[in-house]
Amino acid sequence: MAVFTEVSFDNAAELIGRLGVGELTTLKGIAAGIENTNYFADTAKGRYVLTLFERLSFEQLPFYLHLMKHLATHGVPVPEPQADASGEILHTLCGKPAAVVNRLSGSHQLAPDSSHCESVGAMLARMHLAGQDYPRHQPNLRGLDWWGETVPVVAPHLTPAQRTLIESELAFQQQLGASAAYAALPRGAIHADLFRDNVMFEGHKLTGFFDFYFAGVDTFLFDIAVCLNDWCIDLESGRLVEERAMAFVAAYDAVRPLGSSERRLMPALMRAAALRFWISRLWDFHLPRDAAVLKAHDPTHFERVLTHRVNEPWHPAFI
């Protein structure tokens, strides 16, 4: 999240007023994140988040917004898009697509222990099951095809050693993506970006997942791998913390049992998830967009994570 488009209080109030959620009382830009313009929008009736979409189109957005609606109606704690009098949940503000969702309670758990990881693993499995009958389809827009398009763009900014690593890993993932084993992986709607700052807790109680705007139809294992590479690592070194990783996978498996192909390919998908975020952080760091409020992520973090996933492949002990 960031602020790329300045929204006046009056313009936001006009949109909020059409949604029946109360009169707007405060509007504050959110600095975290890098993709969309986001504001906290409080009203007399509740607390909401206003998002203007900077890259996603009017044609792409129904997949994300209706997925959130679908998950909410299936008991998964996610922000629910707010509709106007005609039932529309995709709006227009400042000439851009916009949405207003309820703000989840709680706060981020940026130093998780094994019990937090268990909660996230179990809820992720519930989310995957709940999304199996979601009728809309949209691919993961930051998937393998995007990696192949973007690596040549960021490669000139890399050292020779970094370029060797990123190009060799891309080749490995392209070969994997063409394999029968990869094609056999279960898939459906995934979050694809479920980092520590996209989950809310009150103490040890998980109160919700949010920021679904990288979601798409992809392998469930990729979603698991994204989580393992963030929730279950030492942030300074990028090394996996096996106790947390085991807790996460065991809790997920208890809700949606992992298949044999998922068990076998877990190390490879953990590499894929590390590559995806190294590429995107390189892209954002070296080719930044103007924003009134923007905090770019350090791309070298996921370079370290990828190096560890390549050199230290991990399978859960019970598999």
Backbone torsions as a table, in degrees:
resi	resn	phi	psi	omega
1	MET	NA	151.8	179.4
2	ALA	-168.7	-174.4	175.8
3	VAL	-123.0	102.5	175.8
4	PHE	-99.8	-30.5	-179.3
5	THR	-118.0	120.6	177.1
6	GLU	-74.7	127.7	-179.9
7	VAL	-114.6	126.4	178.3
8	SER	-75.1	156.2	177.6
9	PHE	-58.6	-43.0	-177.1
10	ASP	-64.7	-41.0	179.0
11	ASN	-65.6	-42.1	177.4
12	ALA	-64.8	-40.1	-178.7
13	ALA	-63.1	-35.8	179.8
14	GLU	-64.7	-43.9	178.2
15	LEU	-66.5	-47.7	-179.0
16	ILE	-58.7	-38.0	-178.3
17	GLY	-63.6	-25.3	-179.5
18	ARG	-81.8	-5.9	-173.1
19	LEU	-101.7	-2.5	177.4
20	GLY	67.7	29.7	-178.6
21	VAL	-111.2	14.2	178.7
22	GLY	102.3	166.7	-179.7
23	GLU	-77.9	136.1	-179.9
24	LEU	-64.4	131.4	179.4
25	THR	-113.0	-37.5	178.4
26	THR	-141.1	148.8	178.6
27	LEU	-138.1	124.3	-176.6
28	LYS	-139.9	127.9	178.5
29	GLY	-65.8	146.5	-179.6
30	ILE	-107.4	126.8	-175.5
31	ALA	-84.5	-27.1	-173.0
32	ALA	-67.5	147.1	176.2
33	GLY	89.1	177.3	-170.0
34	ILE	-141.7	1.1	-171.2
35	GLU	-102.4	-48.6	-171.1
36	ASN	-121.5	168.3	171.6
37	THR	-88.5	126.6	-176.4
38	ASN	-132.6	140.4	176.4
39	TYR	-133.1	141.1	163.5
40	PHE	-77.0	130.0	-178.0
41	ALA	-128.4	106.3	179.5
42	ASP	-97.3	142.2	176.7
43	THR	-126.0	178.3	178.2
44	ALA	-66.9	-18.3	-176.5
45	LYS	-105.1	-17.4	-176.5
46	GLY	178.7	-173.6	-177.8
47	ARG	-117.8	133.3	-173.1
48	TYR	-136.7	167.6	172.7
49	VAL	-121.5	125.8	176.7
50	LEU	-99.6	126.4	-179.4
51	THR	-123.3	130.5	167.8
52	LEU	-106.4	130.5	-173.2
53	PHE	-92.8	120.2	-173.5
54	GLU	-91.2	-24.9	-178.7
55	ARG	-119.3	-36.7	-178.8
56	LEU	-73.5	143.9	-175.3
57	SER	-96.3	168.9	175.0
58	PHE	-59.8	-31.0	-178.9
59	GLU	-75.2	-33.2	-178.2
60	GLN	-81.8	-31.7	-167.7
61	LEU	-67.2	-31.6	178.6
62	PRO	-55.2	-32.5	177.9
63	PHE	-57.3	-48.0	-175.5
64	TYR	-70.3	-47.5	-174.8
65	LEU	-68.0	-42.3	179.0
66	HIS	-72.7	-26.9	172.8
67	LEU	-62.9	-43.5	178.3
68	MET	-62.5	-42.8	176.1
69	LYS	-59.3	-46.4	-178.6
70	HIS	-59.8	-48.1	-178.9
71	LEU	-64.5	-39.9	179.4
72	ALA	-61.4	-40.7	-179.7
73	THR	-72.5	-16.1	177.3
74	HIS	-98.7	14.5	172.4
75	GLY	84.2	10.8	175.8
76	VAL	-89.4	126.9	-175.6
77	PRO	-74.8	97.6	179.2
78	VAL	-135.8	158.5	175.8
79	PRO	-63.2	139.3	-178.0
80	GLU	-107.0	122.9	178.4
81	PRO	-61.2	139.6	-177.0
82	GLN	-94.8	133.5	-175.0
83	ALA	-98.6	152.2	172.2
84	ASP	-85.8	-172.2	-174.5
85	ALA	-62.5	-24.9	179.4
86	SER	-91.1	2.2	179.1
87	GLY	87.4	6.4	-178.0
88	GLU	-81.0	132.0	179.6
89	ILE	-107.3	-7.4	174.8
90	LEU	-106.1	119.8	-173.3
91	HIS	-116.4	178.6	176.5
92	THR	-126.6	133.9	177.9
93	LEU	-147.0	129.7	-178.3
94	CYS	55.8	32.9	178.6
95	GLY	76.9	8.7	-177.1
96	LYS	-123.0	156.2	174.4
97	PRO	-61.8	144.0	-177.4
98	ALA	-146.3	156.9	175.3
99	ALA	-146.7	154.4	175.0
100	VAL	-125.5	125.2	179.5
101	VAL	-125.7	155.9	176.9
102	ASN	-69.2	145.4	-178.8
103	ARG	-87.2	126.3	-178.3
104	LEU	-69.4	151.1	175.9
105	SER	-81.9	162.1	177.1
106	GLY	98.9	-163.2	-178.1
107	SER	-147.9	168.6	178.7
108	HIS	-70.5	146.1	171.6
109	GLN	-108.1	94.7	-173.4
110	LEU	-88.4	-5.3	175.8
111	ALA	-130.2	68.7	-172.2
112	PRO	-70.9	150.7	170.4
113	ASP	-108.4	-173.9	-175.4
114	SER	-62.6	-33.8	-179.4
115	SER	-68.9	-35.8	174.3
116	HIS	-63.3	-42.6	-179.6
117	CYS	-64.6	-38.2	175.1
118	GLU	-59.1	-44.8	-178.6
119	SER	-62.7	-43.0	-179.8
120	VAL	-67.7	-41.7	178.7
121	GLY	-61.5	-44.7	179.8
122	ALA	-65.9	-41.5	-179.3
123	MET	-70.1	-35.1	176.7
124	LEU	-62.3	-42.0	177.2
125	ALA	-62.6	-42.4	176.4
126	ARG	-60.3	-41.3	179.2
127	MET	-62.9	-44.2	179.2
128	HIS	-61.1	-42.8	178.6
129	LEU	-66.0	-42.2	-178.9
130	ALA	-64.4	-30.0	-177.7
131	GLY	-86.3	-1.4	-175.9
132	GLN	-65.9	-27.0	178.1
133	ASP	-103.4	16.4	175.6
134	TYR	-71.3	123.0	-168.8
135	PRO	-80.7	-20.1	-177.3
136	ARG	-80.7	153.5	-179.3
137	HIS	-134.0	131.5	172.7
138	GLN	-151.5	131.4	-178.4
139	PRO	-67.9	163.8	171.5
140	ASN	-67.0	108.1	-174.7
141	LEU	-70.7	-14.1	174.3
142	ARG	-109.4	36.8	179.8
143	GLY	-91.3	-158.7	-171.1
144	LEU	-57.4	-41.1	179.7
145	ASP	-61.3	-41.6	179.4
146	TRP	-66.5	-37.7	177.8
147	TRP	-59.7	-44.8	-179.3
148	GLY	-63.6	-33.4	178.8
149	GLU	-75.6	-32.4	-169.2
150	THR	-92.1	-30.7	-179.8
151	VAL	-56.1	-45.4	177.9
152	PRO	-62.7	-25.1	179.5
153	VAL	-73.7	-39.4	-177.3
154	VAL	-90.0	-19.0	-174.9
155	ALA	-54.9	-38.7	179.7
156	PRO	-61.8	-17.2	-179.4
157	HIS	-90.1	0.0	-172.7
158	LEU	-102.6	157.5	170.9
159	THR	-72.9	162.9	176.9
160	PRO	-55.3	-40.9	-179.8
161	ALA	-65.9	-41.7	178.1
162	GLN	-64.9	-40.8	-179.6
163	ARG	-64.1	-40.3	177.2
164	THR	-60.9	-44.7	-179.8
165	LEU	-63.4	-48.6	-174.3
166	ILE	-69.6	-36.8	-179.2
167	GLU	-73.7	-37.3	178.2
168	SER	-68.7	-38.3	178.6
169	GLU	-69.4	-38.5	176.4
170	LEU	-60.5	-43.5	178.8
171	ALA	-61.8	-41.0	177.4
172	PHE	-60.7	-45.1	-177.6
173	GLN	-70.1	-34.3	176.4
174	GLN	-65.7	-40.0	176.4
175	GLN	-65.2	-43.2	177.2
176	LEU	-61.5	-44.0	-177.2
177	GLY	-63.4	-21.1	179.0
178	ALA	-92.6	1.0	-173.6
179	SER	-87.8	156.9	177.0
180	ALA	-66.8	-34.6	-180.0
181	ALA	-63.3	-41.2	178.6
182	TYR	-66.9	-41.1	-179.9
183	ALA	-62.4	-25.0	-178.6
184	ALA	-81.4	-8.7	-177.6
185	LEU	-66.0	136.4	174.7
186	PRO	-61.5	144.3	-178.0
187	ARG	-146.1	165.9	180.0
188	GLY	174.3	-160.7	179.1
189	ALA	-70.0	126.6	178.2
190	ILE	-124.7	160.4	177.8
191	HIS	-76.2	-48.6	173.9
192	ALA	75.2	1.5	-177.7
193	ASP	-152.5	36.9	-170.0
194	LEU	-86.3	69.0	177.9
195	PHE	-81.9	173.7	-179.0
196	ARG	-57.6	-31.7	-177.8
197	ASP	-87.5	7.9	174.9
198	ASN	-113.8	17.4	177.9
199	VAL	-132.8	142.2	179.5
200	MET	-115.5	142.8	177.8
201	PHE	-131.8	150.3	162.8
202	GLU	-117.5	101.8	-170.3
203	GLY	66.9	-121.2	176.5
204	HIS	-101.7	6.5	179.0
205	LYS	-91.6	122.4	177.8
206	LEU	-74.9	123.9	-177.6
207	THR	-106.6	-7.0	173.6
208	GLY	161.6	157.6	169.5
209	PHE	-102.4	146.2	174.2
210	PHE	-146.8	-176.2	-177.5
211	ASP	58.7	70.6	-177.9
212	PHE	-90.8	16.2	-169.0
213	TYR	-85.8	11.1	164.2
214	PHE	-113.4	7.4	-176.6
215	ALA	-63.5	161.0	177.0
216	GLY	-179.5	176.2	175.5
217	VAL	-88.3	120.2	-177.2
218	ASP	-159.2	-173.5	-179.9
219	THR	-72.5	140.6	174.5
220	PHE	-60.4	-32.5	-177.9
221	LEU	-64.0	-33.0	176.8
222	PHE	-62.9	-41.3	177.7
223	ASP	-61.3	-43.4	177.1
224	ILE	-60.5	-43.9	-177.9
225	ALA	-64.0	-40.2	176.9
226	VAL	-57.5	-44.5	-179.5
227	CYS	-66.6	-44.3	-179.8
228	LEU	-59.3	-37.2	-177.9
229	ASN	-76.3	-4.8	176.7
230	ASP	-122.1	-53.3	-176.8
231	TRP	-69.2	-27.0	-168.2
232	CYS	-118.0	31.1	177.6
233	ILE	-126.7	161.6	167.1
234	ASP	-81.4	117.4	-172.0
235	LEU	-64.5	-30.8	-177.0
236	GLU	-71.3	-42.5	-175.6
237	SER	-99.4	-25.2	-174.1
238	GLY	86.7	-0.6	-179.5
239	ARG	-74.1	146.5	177.7
240	LEU	-71.5	137.6	172.1
241	VAL	-97.9	102.4	-167.4
242	GLU	-62.1	-35.9	-180.0
243	GLU	-59.9	-44.8	178.7
244	ARG	-68.5	-41.3	-180.0
245	ALA	-62.2	-42.6	179.3
246	MET	-64.4	-40.9	178.5
247	ALA	-62.6	-42.0	-179.9
248	PHE	-62.6	-51.7	-175.1
249	VAL	-67.4	-40.2	179.3
250	ALA	-63.2	-40.6	179.0
251	ALA	-67.2	-40.5	176.3
252	TYR	-62.1	-49.3	-176.5
253	ASP	-61.2	-29.7	179.2
254	ALA	-68.9	-24.5	179.9
255	VAL	-96.5	-47.2	175.7
256	ARG	-129.5	98.5	-175.8
257	PRO	-56.8	135.5	179.7
258	LEU	-74.4	141.6	176.4
259	GLY	-83.9	169.4	-177.3
260	SER	-62.6	-37.1	179.5
261	SER	-68.4	-34.7	177.7
262	GLU	-67.5	-41.1	179.2
263	ARG	-63.0	-42.8	-176.1
264	ARG	-69.3	-36.4	-173.6
265	LEU	-97.3	6.6	-178.9
266	MET	-56.6	-46.1	178.9
267	PRO	-60.4	-38.7	-179.3
268	ALA	-67.3	-38.0	179.4
269	LEU	-74.9	-27.6	173.0
270	MET	-65.3	-37.0	173.3
271	ARG	-64.5	-42.4	-179.6
272	ALA	-60.7	-43.7	-179.0
273	ALA	-65.4	-38.3	177.4
274	ALA	-66.2	-41.5	178.6
275	LEU	-62.1	-44.8	-178.1
276	ARG	-55.5	-45.2	-175.5
277	PHE	-82.0	-24.6	171.3
278	TRP	-65.0	-45.2	179.7
279	ILE	-61.3	-47.3	-175.6
280	SER	-68.0	-35.3	177.8
281	ARG	-71.0	-36.6	173.8
282	LEU	-61.0	-43.6	-179.5
283	TRP	-61.9	-48.5	-179.3
284	ASP	-67.2	-34.2	-177.3
285	PHE	-74.6	-44.7	-174.6
286	HIS	-90.6	-18.8	179.9
287	LEU	-129.2	60.7	-172.7
288	PRO	-73.0	155.2	172.4
289	ARG	-100.6	152.7	176.3
290	ASP	-68.9	136.7	176.9
291	ALA	-152.7	144.0	177.9
292	ALA	-66.4	-35.6	177.5
293	VAL	-134.4	117.7	-177.8
294	LEU	-154.6	132.5	175.0
295	LYS	-123.2	108.3	179.9
296	ALA	-78.4	144.7	178.0
297	HIS	-86.1	151.8	179.2
298	ASP	-76.2	116.8	-178.4
299	PRO	-69.9	-23.8	-176.7
300	THR	-66.4	-19.5	177.4
301	HIS	-58.4	-49.5	-177.0
302	PHE	-79.9	-15.9	167.3
303	GLU	-63.7	-43.9	177.5
304	ARG	-64.6	-43.5	-180.0
305	VAL	-61.0	-46.0	179.8
306	LEU	-61.1	-43.1	179.9
307	THR	-58.9	-42.5	177.8
308	HIS	-67.8	-38.9	179.7
309	ARG	-66.4	-33.4	177.5
310	VAL	-72.0	-44.8	-173.4
311	ASN	-85.1	-20.8	-175.8
312	GLU	-132.8	65.7	-179.0
313	PRO	-60.3	144.7	-173.7
314	TRP	-128.8	131.5	168.6
315	HIS	-118.0	139.5	175.1
316	PRO	-59.2	146.9	-174.1
317	ALA	-63.9	-30.3	-174.8
318	PHE	-82.4	-2.7	-177.5
319	ILE	-95.2	NA	NA
